[in-house]
Amino acid sequence: MTGMQGGISLRAERVTRQFGGVTALRDVSVDVPPGQRHAVIGPNGAGKSTLFRVISGEHRPSAGRVTLDGRVVSGLPPERIAALGVARSFQTSSVFDEETVRHNVILALLAHTPRRRKLWQPLAGQGDLAERADDVLARVNLLGAAPRRAGELPHGARRQLELAMVLAQSPRLLLLDEPLAGLDGHERGEVMALLHSLPRDVTTVLIEHDLAFCLEFADHVTVLSNGEVIATGPPEHIRADAAVQAAYVGAARGADRPAASPVAARPPVLDVQDLHAAYGSASALSGVSLDVRPGEVVAVLGRNGMGKTTLLTTLMGWRRPTGGHVRLEGQDVTGLPPAALAARGLALVPQGRRMLPGLTVAEELSVAARPGPWTPERVYGVFPRLRERQRSASTTLSGGEQQLVAIGRALMQNPRVLLLDEPSEGLSPAMVSALREVLQSLRAGGETIVLAEQHLDLALAVADRVYVLEHGTVAFEGDAAQFAGDRAMIQALLGV
């Protein structure tokens, strides 16, 4: 295979990145010397992928700078940064499905050879590059699949192919974004072994939800939370850092939570049995079962990438399940499209809020309205701040105000079940406290809620019961107060 040069140093110096009124990164500094294996971890919405996009040139920093071996690269386009020896893998598989496995690697090689401008030449005629491609494929245990179409590969093999395409570029800096995402146990073992076999002189920066692997793989770890660095150091220091534990599991307090709703004897309004879902060949949910009773708040917990968002978007019909059944008020609604599910009483507040450009706050609420007890006046009563901003364009509001609009918009559908996906993501501590009061008010009013949330203190302050997902399966189901009191269980399922 192509010879690898030594690693290069990477420095992000006080990098800030804003998207409108939302600050995704704030004064983030990361220092990675040549040859270091560096992990970047943090809860959902911490800014990890945004940091990768800034480093690789997809986003310009709003402030601060990025240097490679002392050279400022902030503002350079991605292809210029790649030419300096930076190679990146992505969260979702990015291969050419119609081409063979060998041709995928040849295309990666062509990007870094003088012949890259002669792409009209048949890939089958690139003899010397085919030999180099086979060398790389042998290294990632894919040589036997070289003549197969990439689209025929299982998900784990596609991840191996992506790694081969990255290594074919003779990188000096590797940016690996969730290389273990969606892999089953056997596939995870194979890809972990490949990552451990990476040349030690190549600088590697890793984002990965498997915290145990991150802390085993990395020489140094940086932890982000709400777009800021809260800790950096060797893995053993990160494990013992109180701020890191608080970011992942909080204080796990349930004492201020109101008494559980008396709903146990009532039949479930939402009943999910053996639900499966996938992204292409990557399994995301494997046999998830849960039930939600009228007037109950059920929290779905789990580390990043464990299937929380996939569960809610599958329930809402945004993703068709590959197996299992969903029943709403006793009726089978499995596989129905979102509009039909909304008409039957499901409403989703999606992760990221998703304001509608050009609409005011009042228009956001009115466009979602269905007959029922929730009216604009009632929404303004629960969210007084929205009354003050009702004539403002929703896209100009702060992140916290947009979250209130998103919840109000969903309530205007007068749903039987309200699905909330990471409502605290990107909010300030003050806004998280305000959100907790809103959710407690909705709970006291008898709303039925499924809350997917990584902010544990918020979830336990409002939930009657909890389900914890781990790699797309239910690892725990039980009473929220009981779960809050079991610190060892919380640390095992949610901690670092």
Buried (B, 14 or more C-beta within 10 A) or exposed (E): BBEBEEBBBBBBBEBBBBEEEBBBBBBBEBBBBBBBBBBBBBBBBBBBBBBBBBBBBBBEBBBBBBBBBEEEBBEBEBEEBBEBBBBBBBBBBEBBEEBBBBBBBBBBBBBBBEEEEEEEEEBEEBEEBBEBBBBBBBBBBBBEBBEBBBEEBBBBBBBBBBBBBBBBBBBBBBBBBBBBBBBBEEBBEBBBEBBEEBEEEBBBBBBBBBBEBBBEBBBBBBBBBBBBBBBBBEBEEBBEBEEBBBBBBBEBEBEEBEEBBEBEEEEBBBBBBEBBBBBBBBBBBBEBBBBBBBBBBBBBBBBBBBBBBBBBBBBBBBBEBBBBBBBBBEEEBBBBEEEEBBEBBBBBBBBBBEBBEEBBBBBBBEEBBEEBEBBBEBBBEBBEBBBEBBEBBBBBBBBBBBBBBBBBBBBBBBBBBBBBBBBBBBBEEEBBBBBBEBBBBBBEEEBBBBBBBBBBBBBBBBBBBBBBBBBBBBBBBEBBBEBBBBEEBBBEBBBB
